[in-house]
Amino acid sequence: MGLRYPRDRPVNIVDEYTREALATRAAHSFTADAAIAVLDEVSARRGRRPEHIRMDNGPDLTVHALTD
């Protein structure tokens, strides 16, 4: 998936063990809720939630949103 505009921001979810790309989304900005929606979509498709999450979270995604 290519970026539509130079300032679009990607969200990539990768299984670090298999290096499988589980989801890729691009948008002008991502709120914490939007990023969590992508994680929920991947979890529903795979039938389980990840045991560990590593992220390069700037101001878009905070730990408070993940704990809700």
PyMOL commands that set and color helices and strands:
alter all, ss='L'
color gray80, all
select helices_A, chain A and resi 32-46+63-67
alter helices_A, ss='H'
color red, helices_A
select strands_A, chain A and resi 9-14+21-27
alter strands_A, ss='S'
color yellow, strands_A
deselect
rebuild
show_as cartoon
